[in-house]
Amino acid sequence: MRVLMVEDHARLAATVASVLRREGMAVDVAFDGREALDRAALTDYDVVVLDRDLPGVHGDEVCRSLVADGRTAVLMLTAAGSIEDRVEGLGIGADDYLPKPFHLSELVARIRALARRSRHVVPPRLAYRDLELDTSRREVTRAGRPINLTPKEFAVLEVLLCAEGAVVSTEDILVRAWDDATDPFTNAVRMTVSRLRAKLGDPPVIQTVTPIGYRIGEER
């Protein structure tokens, strides 16, 4: 899941981004409305977490632009928590609205709920033969045996299973499972896939398609 966190308070933005990354999400951060619009124009985000009171381009204008584009779900944050403020925020087009202060666990749950309703629809259960991935419980089993994966390993496996046997390029995996702080020339994808293969065991279910990327399935 790719998330854009738009918040002008750097400390809060860093805290939220750190929590979301521990939950396996790829998170980019913008500190004002103009930067948020620039990032959204270049990257296909599943969810944008948008502070309403932004410097420069106001959060309301950012929300209207994102809604008009129709590519992402918007979760609006604001220090004003009255019913009128919530109604106004939803009227602008936000998909959800969360007043500050908020519990981080609730924010994570709301982001996951919005991602499930976005155009990147992920079924609650993904499977290939005896390999199963539960997206809601964040659990992976093979032949009934639990497999403990890191957030990044889980994210890569989810991307590959969602492709249903189609080849996913290394670049696409990097975009979906990492954020823009990652060096595009890094070996992060290759190393993560290698660890994932070792944990999933035999027979192998992740195939390398040279020089493109990876796919779920048997050797062809």
N, C-alpha and C positions, 0 to 999 in steps of 0.2 A: 504494500500500500504506500502510495506517495502522497505526502501531506505538506501543505504550505502553511507555516505559522506566521501570521502577520500581527506583530505587537511592537509598539514603540518603546516599551520598557524592556531594556536588554536583559535584565536579570530574570524577569518572569519568562521572557521568550526562551532563554537558555534553559531554565528549569523545565518548562513544558517540553521543549525539544528533546532534552535528555530522557525524560520519562517515556515519551512516545518512541524514541529509538530503542529503549530497553524492551518495549512491547513489540519490537520487530518492524516498526514503520520506518520508511525513509523520509526524513524531515528536512525541508529547506526553511530558512527564516528570512523574513523581510521586515524592515523596521519602519516603513512608511508606505502610504498608499501607492505612490508612483512606482516604487520598487516592486510592490506586490503585483501590479498590473504588468510590469515588464517580465517578471518571472512567469506569471500565468500565461503570457503570450508565447513563451518558449517551451514550457513544460506542461504535460498533461497530468494534472493533479486529480487524485480521487476525492480529496476533501481539502478545502481551504478553511482554516481556523482564523477568523477575521475580527480583530479588535475594531469596535465601531468608531472610537475617538482617536483617529490617526492624524498626524501632522501632514501637511501638504494636501494630497488628495484624500478627502474624508472617507471613512469606511463605508458610508452609505453609497457614495459614488463608485467605490471599488466593487461593492456588492452588486449594484445595478449592472455594471459592466460584465461581471462574471456570470450573472444570471442571464443576461442577453446572449452571451457566448454559448451558454448551455453545456459546457464540457465538464463542470465540476459541481460538487455539492458544497454549500457554504454554511459553516457554523459560526454565528456571530457572537462575540463576547462584548460585554459592556459593564461599566461600573454602575450604570443606572438600571435598577432591577424592578421598576414598577411595571404593572400590567400594561400601562399605556406604552411604555418603551418597548416591551416585548411585542405587542401588537404592531407597533410601527416598524420594528425590525423585520418581523415576518412579512409585513406588507411590502417592504422593499424587495422581497424575494428570497430572503435567507431561508434555508431549509430547516434550521434549528437555531435556538437562541439560548445562551447560557449567561446569567448574570455573575459578575464578580462579587465577592470571592467565590471560588468553586473548588470542589474536591477533584483532584487529578484523576481518581478512579472513575468518576462520573464523566469527565471529559473524554477519557479513553473509550468508555462504553458508548458515548454518543457519536464519537468519530467512527467507531466500528459499525454502528447502526446506519449511519449515513452512507458509509462505503458500500454496505450491502444493498442499499437502495439506489446507488449511483449507476451509471451506465456500465461500469466495470463490475458486473454482477458475478459474485463468487458463490457457488453453492455451499451449503453448510457442510457437505461431505464430499471430498474428492477421493477417487480411488483408481488404482491400476492393479489388477489381479489381487494379490494378497496384501498390497500396500494401501493403507487408508490414512487420510488426513482429515481431521475434524477442525474446521476453521473457527468455530465458536469456542470450543474448549481448548484450542491450540495444542492438540494432541496428535501424535503420529504412531501408528502401529503397523507391524508387518507380521502376517500370520498370527495375529493376536498378541504379538510381543510388543510392549511399549518401547519406543525409541526416543531417547532424550536428545532434542536438537536445540542448537542455539537459535536466537531470533533470526539471524541471517540465513542459517541453513533452512529453517522453516520457511522463510520468505522465498528462497530460491526454489524449494520443492513445490511450494504453492504455485509459483509462476509456471513451472514446467507442467504440473498436473492440469492447470487451467487450460494449457495449450492443447490438451487431448491428443498428444502424439505428434503435433506439428513441431517443426524445428523453431527454437527460440534463439535468436542471436545473442551473442555475449553482450552486445551493446544494449539490447532490450532488457536483458536481465539486470544489467547495471543500473539502468534507468528506473526499473520497477522496484528493485530491492535496496538500492543505495541512494544517497542524496548527492547534491552537487558539490559537497566537500570532498568527494572521492575522486582521486586522480583517474581520469578515463583510461590511462595506460597501465593501471595497476593490474596485478594478477589476482585481485580479490575474488573474482568470479571463479577462476580456475581452481584456486585453493579451497574455496568453499564447496565447490562441486566435488573435489577430491575427498574432503572430509565427509561429505554427505554420502558418497558412495560407500565409504568404509563403514559408516554407521548403518546403512540400509542392508548391507550384506549381499550374499549371493542367492540366486542369480542376479546379475546387475540389471537395474531398471533404468539407469540414466546412461544414455549413449551420446558419445561425442560425434558431431557431424562436422568434420573438418572441411573448410576453415570457417564455417558459419557460426556454430554454437552447439546447443544441446537439445535433446528430446527425450521424452519418456517412451520406452518401448524396447523391443529386442533389436539386435543387430540386423541390418538389412543387407 
